[in-house]
Amino acid sequence: MLIETAALVTLVATGTLLFGVAGTILAGILATVAVLFQSLRLTGQFSDLTEDIIRTMSIDRSHRLDPTGPAELARMARAVNRLVDRVGAEINEEAEERIRLASILDSIHEGVVVVDDQGVIESANPAASEMLGTIGEVEPGMQFTSLTNHPDVNSVLGRAIEDGNPTSMEIELFDNQRTLMALATPFPRPGTPPESSAVRALLLLTDLTDIRRLDTTRREFVSNASHELRTPLAGIRASAETLERGAIDDPDGRKNFLQMIREDVDRMDALIGEMLELSRLESGESALKFEIAKPIDLAELAVKQFTAIAAESSLELRSVVPDDVPNVWVDTEKIGHVFSNLINNAIKWTPQGGKITISGWEDDAMVWFSITDTGQGIEPEHLPHIFERFFKTDAARSQPGTGLGLSIARHIVDAHSGALSATSTTGEGSEFTFTVRTVH
């Protein structure tokens, strides 16, 4: 700029010296035109630089300024380009960090929600919505009440923000039958001084439903097992006390009471054996020995095992499994237990003159077995519970059996990657169906 100004002054002075007044006027006109041209050129460069800066900062962050032109403008352009590069790198790094954090939150099983002191959601992962049974999508900026209106959850958050201390509570959600552990931890907003009251809270939700259900199942198992064992023990004690009071001297009475003791011991032995088998199946300790088997052979073996028992009860037991049903990949001994439990139940609940039929067919790479009876059927309110441990349809529990047979059968079928189900019509009979895999 200084060089250009000096050149203009020299031009005017030269015109004055060479041509007098006319030269001065002509040189002034030329100088004015040159100044105007230079001013317009500089104004255009500044305008272009300004537009480039605006475009770079607000519209197109990939755009960069042209570092040409006068030295100062070029220097400014290069400085802005460096600034934009640095800001862009920080923005990209922050975006990648947000994506990484969101991926972590979305993948964990615990529910995570961040809420400010005004009850506005700053972030919430899908697990939190699923645990709380939220209908619809939850987005940042929404009120926490859009996630849940449960008073205990709101209380945990409110106390944590108000007291400034972590707060936890075990919460029962009756709408979706879940048990949650809610832990709310307050923390200050970024950039706020420590003494500021502006805080937000991190709500961590842990699903305890399965743990509580297992705990309940364990208590029920112990209670039911104690009850089932107490009955034969009471019989043994009564028989022993009767023998002590003099019945031992009566040969017929002694024989009867000893027989009763033996039967009660057998009941206890069967119960303990089935409890151990169920425990091994549930823990995966009962190893399966898979082999190829023909469905017709499995069914006929089950019929042969119960033919005499069915005849004693005047029942017709038969298999109608076709010979062309594909071979299956099973543990034959364990599947034999499934047939035994299902047929034994059918015999128990089918009156004299009834029929029990074993069927089999193939569908979708699975072989289906069906045990159908013409017995008294199962009440609709009992049907959902028949595979539970120790469940018996007679409230007085007068029928023989441990109540574990169907539960064991279900676990065996599950271990074969199959499914066991039941349908029943009261007064007409029941049908139990299970599946096993065919040989590929």
Secondary structure, DSSP 8 states (H G I E B T S, - for coil): -HHHHHHHHHHHHHHHHHHHHHHHHHHHHHHHHHHHHHHHHHHHHHHHHHHHHHIIIII-TT------SSHHHHHHHHHHHHHHHHHHHHHHHHHHHHHHHHHHHHHSSSEEEEEETTSBEEEE-HHHHHHHT--S---TTSBGGGT---HHHHHHHHHHHHH-S-EEEEEEETTTTEEEEEEEEEEE-TT--TT---EEEEEEEEE-HHHHHHHHHHHHHHHHHHHHHHHHHHHHHHHHHHHHTTGGGSHHHHHHHHHHHHHHHHHHHHHHHHHHHHHHHHHT-S----EEE-HHHHHHHHHHHHHHHHHHTT-EEEE---TTS--EEE-HHHHHHHHHHHHHHHHHHS-TT-EEEEEEEEETTEEEEEEEE-S----TTTGGGTTSTT--SSTT--SSS-S-HHHHHHHHHHHTT--EEEEEETTTEEEEEEEEEB--
